[in-house]
Every structure is written in structure tokens, then in C-alpha cells.
Amino acid sequence: MSSKENVAVSQLLSLLESRYAMRVLWALKDGHAQTFRLLQDSVGGITPNTLNTRLKELREAGLVSHGNEGYSVTANGVDLLKRLSDLQAFAIKWTAGQGKKK
């Protein structure tokens, strides 16, 4: 991987590692817009201040937008979520394997 590619991956991971960032994106993955309050309930346990901060960061990154019906993922957000969709299948398989070790 080139230095430029490493920087790009590092920047994306830095954004996604922010507390609740992935949960916000995951809550919007069905493609339906959500109001702030509904999104806060969907994410669970997130304070309004933290949700505002994450939404601002995700909007600036071009992954989330805000319209008349609420917050939704952009085309780039959909692309990212599609690429991360295998994560859910892996997590289920991995969790089942972890249970067998105990």
C-alpha cells in the first residue's frame, strides 16, 4: 500500500473509531431518514451533544446528509456500508465461535 493509501485508510479509520460513529451509520443503513430523536433512540445510550458531534463529522465527511425528513446516508455512506456489510456476517460467526471456547 502506498503512503497516500495509508493516509486515506488512517483518516477513514480515525473517523469510524470515534465513539458511536459506526453505530450512527449502522442505524441509518436501512436507507430510511431518521429524525434526531429517532436516531438517538436507534443508537441508544448516546447523549445529544455526542450525537450532534458525530453527525457533524459524518456530514463533513460526506457520509451522512440532513434533509426535510431527517438524517440519512449519502451515496458514499451507502457505498461504505455495503463494503462493511460482511462485518455483520463475520461478527455473528465470530461470536458463535467465541461462545464455544468458553
Secondary structure, DSSP 8 states (H G I E B T S, - for coil): --HHHHHHHHHHHHHHHSTTHHHHHHHTTTS--B-HHHHHHHH-S--HHHHHHHHHHHHHTTSEEEETTEEEE-HHHHHHHHHHHHHHHHHHHHHHHHHHH-
